[in-house]
Amino acid sequence: MNIVSDKKNLKKALLQQQNEINDYTIYKALALFQKDENNKKIFEKIAKEEKSHYDFWVKITKKQLHAQNLIVWWYVFLVKIFGTSFTLKSLEKRESGAEEFYKELFEIYPESKKIYEQETQHELELIDMLNDKKLLYAGAIVLGMNDALVELTGTLSGIAFAFDKSLVVGLTGLIMGIAASLSMAGSAYFEAKENPSEEINPLVYSLYTGVSYILTTAILVVPFFIFDSIIEALILMFVCAFLAIVSYNFYISVAKDLSFTKRVLQMSAITFGVAIISFLIGYLVKYYFGIEI
């Protein structure tokens, strides 16, 4: 019995076939853009496997499909922005939805078991071998972003209750954030120089640290330029801080196969714990010293 003889299974098979030709074209395109020979060979190897998967489905569906160029160039664009590890692991994890369908094929088409194993394990292992420049500098991003989140949420929470004007709080936070970002960038540069690595450029490392710090600062101070109410500005600041934590940890959990929930909880606990303590200190300063600005 041909499992794709009915319309429902044929539709599933054609979807898998389309994914395979898309993936094959994506990896071929990435191989062409690569200067790193190791990456180039890995991309070519995965592309070859994807093509064999596509050919397998052609034998079943008896149809030829073409790659969807918009999807192909979208993933090439994502690699340029977010790096290979994040983008390609996201791409491969898309195959998880095909797990049950592949298992249905094991007895009828034994070759499908090999394809399934390659899709769920082998290709992810190959992706882990890639030299991902953006992932190499993830530590610098963590350094800048985490310090900005902890220091700025704490500082802004503290001075928000000492000072009653949102604009004053926002300007103070912005000035402190810019100064701190320059300081952090300098420290990151010397840290990278003292721990030399052939793969990490100290100047680039410091730029990643400084830029991630200043971008996080901008996200945190914006609410104080939008709202006159200190309470509304603080609430939006905490929301922005949490979204920044979630966004970064989603990226790093996919790229490095780390626990998303655990990292979000840890980072949130530190950030908001410091903010609450600073908030209470600011309140006590205002109460006992009667500061009004």
JONORTA-V472914 format. One line per field, one symbol per residue. burial: # if it has 16 or more other ideal C-beta (glycine too) atoms within 10 Angstrom, else .. A space follows every 50 residues. Layout:
burial=???
This chain:
burial=..##....##.###.################..#....#..######.## #.##.##..#....#.#...##..##.##..########.##..#..#.. ##..#...#..#.###.###..##.##..#.#.################# #############..#..##.###.##..##..##..##.##.......# .#..#############.######..#..#..##.###.###.##..##. #####.......##..##..##.##..##.##...#.......
